[in-house]
């Protein structure tokens, strides 16, 4: 019987060692899971920080764009006002141009008529001097 009792003690020791080993493996697995969870949380925190910075950059750029669009709108309004003021002047200059072209045409016709008349008068004076009347 001592043999049976010694075998039972050995089996109990082996079982206790196996349970102890399994508990150690379980504890090591839990520590590994905790480390993994901590790394995941740190990664999520870093990602959130980067996302926050990115959103801040986007908002800053949007604010700049809003300012630039406001300046563009006010500049466009000023240009439109200038064009409205210039339109009557442009129409008046166009009218002057048309009147000038008409005056040049009339002057050209008058100069041509005067030139022909003057040439005819000189020709007659020349004929009169030469005696060919």
Rosetta silent file (secondary structure, phi, psi, omega in degrees, C-alpha in Angstrom):
SEQUENCE: XXXXXXXXXXXXXXXXXXXXXXXXXXXXXXXXXXXXXXXXXXXXXXXXXXXXXXXXXXXXXXXXXXXXXXXXXXXXXXXXXXXXXXXXXXXXXXXXXXXXXXXXXXXXXXXXXXXXXXXXXXXXXXXXXXXXX
SCORE:     score description
SCORE:     0.000 S_00000001
   1 L     0.000  -31.834  177.652    0.000    0.000    0.000 S_00000001
   2 H   -59.247  -29.757  178.252    2.724    2.404    0.541 S_00000001
   3 H   -64.984  -41.178 -179.202    3.356    2.075   -3.107 S_00000001
   4 H   -68.348  -37.192  179.942   -0.193    3.081   -3.912 S_00000001
   5 H   -70.750  -38.958  177.612    0.031    5.922   -1.521 S_00000001
   6 H   -65.458  -35.737  178.180    3.369    7.046   -2.992 S_00000001
   7 H   -69.301  -35.562  179.587    1.877    6.885   -6.491 S_00000001
   8 H   -69.566  -37.582  179.095   -1.076    8.957   -5.410 S_00000001
   9 H   -66.295  -41.896  178.929    1.236   11.534   -3.885 S_00000001
  10 H   -64.248  -40.147  178.747    3.285   11.635   -7.067 S_00000001
  11 H   -66.138  -40.066  178.998    0.161   12.015   -9.156 S_00000001
  12 H   -65.853  -38.842  178.532   -1.042   14.791   -6.883 S_00000001
  13 H   -66.361  -43.643  179.185    2.346   16.512   -7.165 S_00000001
  14 H   -64.072  -40.344  178.994    2.334   16.143  -10.949 S_00000001
  15 H   -65.787  -43.960  178.864   -1.241   17.436  -11.092 S_00000001
  16 H   -62.437  -40.150  178.615   -0.336   20.368   -8.842 S_00000001
  17 H   -65.583  -41.596  179.737    2.701   21.105  -11.051 S_00000001
  18 H   -65.125  -42.980  178.795    0.558   20.896  -14.175 S_00000001
  19 H   -64.830  -42.231  179.406   -2.066   23.180  -12.635 S_00000001
  20 H   -62.656  -42.515  178.448    0.683   25.529  -11.446 S_00000001
  21 H   -63.757  -43.819  179.063    2.229   25.539  -14.943 S_00000001
  22 H   -65.144  -39.553  176.811   -1.185   26.166  -16.547 S_00000001
  23 H   -64.857  -38.070  176.453   -1.885   28.965  -14.075 S_00000001
  24 H   -64.143  -43.813  177.690    1.521   30.475  -14.943 S_00000001
  25 H   -63.710  -40.227  178.492    0.754   30.220  -18.658 S_00000001
  26 H   -64.303  -43.338  178.518   -2.664   31.753  -18.040 S_00000001
  27 H   -64.206  -41.596  178.422   -1.120   34.602  -16.014 S_00000001
  28 H   -64.338  -39.614  177.502    1.496   35.166  -18.766 S_00000001
  29 H   -64.267  -39.686  178.458   -1.276   35.186  -21.373 S_00000001
  30 H   -65.632  -41.379  177.445   -3.232   37.715  -19.334 S_00000001
  31 H   -62.995  -40.869  178.090   -0.142   39.937  -19.040 S_00000001
  32 H   -62.734  -41.843  177.751    0.379   39.653  -22.805 S_00000001
  33 H   -63.552  -41.102  178.240   -3.288   40.597  -23.364 S_00000001
  34 H   -63.484  -41.774  177.570   -2.920   43.545  -20.996 S_00000001
  35 H   -62.841  -42.338  179.439    0.220   44.689  -22.853 S_00000001
  36 H   -64.030  -43.621  178.787   -1.585   44.338  -26.159 S_00000001
  37 H   -62.737  -41.044  179.407   -4.587   46.287  -24.860 S_00000001
  38 H   -62.904  -43.462  178.557   -2.263   49.014  -23.521 S_00000001
  39 H   -64.121  -39.128  178.522   -0.502   49.260  -26.924 S_00000001
  40 H   -64.711  -43.394  178.967   -3.875   49.414  -28.689 S_00000001
  41 H   -64.030  -41.884  178.508   -5.069   52.157  -26.330 S_00000001
  42 H   -63.829  -41.114  177.579   -1.823   54.115  -26.816 S_00000001
  43 H   -63.405  -40.832  178.502   -2.162   53.735  -30.594 S_00000001
  44 H   -65.572  -39.296  177.410   -5.768   54.901  -30.422 S_00000001
  45 H   -62.955  -44.137  178.821   -4.701   57.884  -28.305 S_00000001
  46 H   -64.051  -41.287  178.883   -1.989   58.795  -30.822 S_00000001
  47 H   -63.603  -40.274  178.764   -4.454   58.386  -33.698 S_00000001
  48 H   -65.638  -39.547  177.406   -6.960   60.603  -31.882 S_00000001
  49 H   -62.657  -44.490  178.460   -4.256   63.219  -31.288 S_00000001
  50 H   -63.677  -41.070  179.263   -3.317   63.160  -34.979 S_00000001
  51 H   -64.259  -39.655  178.503   -6.988   63.379  -35.973 S_00000001
  52 H   -63.695  -44.366  177.260   -7.473   66.344  -33.630 S_00000001
  53 H   -61.681  -41.987 -179.771   -4.443   68.096  -35.129 S_00000001
  54 H   -63.885  -43.851  178.117   -5.702   67.344  -38.629 S_00000001
  55 H   -62.824  -39.970  178.483   -9.164   68.721  -37.839 S_00000001
  56 H   -62.868  -40.569  178.391   -7.584   71.841  -36.339 S_00000001
  57 H   -64.365  -43.127  179.229   -5.538   72.314  -39.516 S_00000001
  58 H   -62.396  -43.772  179.716   -8.638   71.847  -41.682 S_00000001
  59 H   -64.600  -39.964  178.840  -10.586   74.369  -39.594 S_00000001
  60 H   -63.251  -43.797  179.008   -7.718   76.881  -39.774 S_00000001
  61 H   -64.948  -38.485  177.752   -7.539   76.485  -43.557 S_00000001
  62 H   -63.677  -40.991  177.535  -11.309   76.853  -43.841 S_00000001
  63 H   -61.473  -41.735  177.805  -11.122   80.061  -41.792 S_00000001
  64 H   -62.806  -42.983  179.338   -8.408   81.344  -44.134 S_00000001
  65 H   -63.190  -39.837  178.874  -10.531   80.432  -47.164 S_00000001
  66 H   -61.844  -42.928  177.694  -13.555   82.203  -45.693 S_00000001
  67 H   -62.304  -43.496 -179.179  -11.430   85.324  -45.211 S_00000001
  68 H   -66.601  -38.901  178.420  -10.059   85.105  -48.736 S_00000001
  69 H   -65.651  -38.178  177.111  -13.534   84.592  -50.232 S_00000001
  70 H   -61.781  -43.975  176.739  -14.768   87.620  -48.288 S_00000001
  71 H   -62.654  -40.725  179.343  -11.938   89.719  -49.719 S_00000001
  72 H   -63.453  -41.811  178.569  -12.696   88.371  -53.178 S_00000001
  73 H   -63.414  -42.843 -179.485  -16.367   89.277  -52.842 S_00000001
  74 H   -68.414  -37.217  176.991  -15.573   92.817  -51.726 S_00000001
  75 H   -64.540  -41.663  178.742  -13.025   93.199  -54.545 S_00000001
  76 H   -63.298  -41.306  178.561  -15.571   91.936  -57.063 S_00000001
  77 H   -62.925  -39.643  178.527  -18.155   94.400  -55.765 S_00000001
  78 H   -65.338  -41.205  179.115  -15.618   97.230  -56.146 S_00000001
  79 H   -64.331  -42.544  179.280  -14.814   96.138  -59.720 S_00000001
  80 H   -61.895  -42.397  178.847  -18.520   95.982  -60.597 S_00000001
  81 H   -63.506  -41.503  177.749  -19.009   99.485  -59.193 S_00000001
  82 H   -62.444  -42.246  179.922  -16.018  100.744  -61.213 S_00000001
  83 H   -64.157  -40.466  178.292  -17.382   99.158  -64.392 S_00000001
  84 H   -61.744  -40.032  177.815  -20.774  100.760  -63.809 S_00000001
  85 H   -68.735  -34.010 -176.242  -19.030  104.133  -63.452 S_00000001
  86 H   -78.975  -24.593 -174.867  -16.900  103.551  -66.565 S_00000001
  87 H   -57.439  -47.389  178.521  -19.728  102.472  -68.853 S_00000001
  88 H   -62.377  -38.028  178.995  -21.093  105.996  -69.548 S_00000001
  89 H   -64.792  -42.755  178.676  -17.564  107.264  -70.197 S_00000001
  90 H   -61.693  -43.316  177.990  -16.901  104.388  -72.564 S_00000001
  91 H   -61.791  -40.093  179.644  -20.126  105.077  -74.437 S_00000001
  92 H   -66.197  -42.495  178.057  -19.184  108.763  -74.711 S_00000001
  93 H   -63.803  -39.409  177.845  -15.700  107.932  -76.039 S_00000001
  94 H   -62.197  -41.296  178.327  -17.274  105.536  -78.542 S_00000001
  95 H   -63.768  -43.399  177.844  -19.619  108.331  -79.678 S_00000001
  96 H   -60.335  -40.556 -179.405  -16.632  110.708  -80.014 S_00000001
  97 H   -62.214  -46.428  179.406  -14.816  108.095  -82.076 S_00000001
  98 H   -62.931  -40.796  178.220  -17.757  107.710  -84.441 S_00000001
  99 H   -65.845  -37.961  178.773  -18.087  111.488  -84.733 S_00000001
 100 H   -65.553  -41.775  177.795  -14.336  111.764  -85.411 S_00000001
 101 H   -63.504  -41.641  177.273  -14.475  109.109  -88.127 S_00000001
 102 H   -62.983  -42.761  179.986  -17.410  110.949  -89.708 S_00000001
 103 H   -65.219  -39.550  177.438  -15.552  114.265  -89.483 S_00000001
 104 H   -63.249  -39.786  178.237  -12.448  112.703  -91.037 S_00000001
 105 H   -62.525  -46.440  179.370  -14.554  111.347  -93.872 S_00000001
 106 H   -63.540  -42.700  178.848  -16.138  114.757  -94.524 S_00000001
 107 H   -62.687  -39.829  178.699  -12.730  116.449  -94.247 S_00000001
 108 H   -63.584  -43.772  178.801  -11.253  113.955  -96.689 S_00000001
 109 H   -64.912  -42.330  179.395  -13.993  114.546  -99.215 S_00000001
 110 H   -64.618  -40.900  179.525  -13.653  118.314  -98.799 S_00000001
 111 H   -64.807  -39.841  178.354   -9.851  118.119  -99.150 S_00000001
 112 H   -63.929  -46.119  179.047  -10.200  116.049 -102.275 S_00000001
 113 H   -61.966  -43.117  178.820  -12.673  118.511 -103.778 S_00000001
 114 H   -64.658  -41.345  178.353  -10.452  121.445 -102.813 S_00000001
 115 H   -62.779  -42.941  178.515   -7.404  119.691 -104.217 S_00000001
 116 H   -64.574  -43.347  179.063   -9.149  119.003 -107.504 S_00000001
 117 H   -63.503  -43.965  179.923  -10.381  122.602 -107.665 S_00000001
 118 H   -64.420  -40.824  178.445   -6.914  123.944 -106.816 S_00000001
 119 H   -65.801  -40.690  178.112   -5.295  121.711 -109.428 S_00000001
 120 H   -64.690  -39.048  179.008   -7.830  122.802 -112.021 S_00000001
 121 H   -65.591  -43.252  178.673   -7.149  126.482 -111.136 S_00000001
 122 H   -64.579  -39.004  179.051   -3.389  125.996 -111.493 S_00000001
 123 H   -63.067  -41.240  179.377   -3.865  124.232 -114.812 S_00000001
 124 H   -67.834  -39.868  177.227   -5.930  127.136 -116.123 S_00000001
 125 H   -63.896  -40.210  178.450   -3.375  129.658 -114.905 S_00000001
 126 H   -62.948  -42.995  177.526   -0.691  127.626 -116.626 S_00000001
 127 H   -64.561  -38.402 -179.295   -2.645  127.529 -119.852 S_00000001
 128 H   -66.211  -39.538  179.879   -3.293  131.254 -119.616 S_00000001
 129 H   -70.239  -34.147 -179.379    0.398  132.002 -119.154 S_00000001
 130 H   -84.157  -10.320  175.423    1.371  129.783 -122.005 S_00000001
 131 L    85.608   30.418 -179.045   -1.277  131.290 -124.171 S_00000001
 132 L  -108.271   32.795 -175.097   -3.468  128.358 -124.780 S_00000001
 133 L   -65.372    0.000    0.000   -6.733  129.693 -123.598 S_00000001
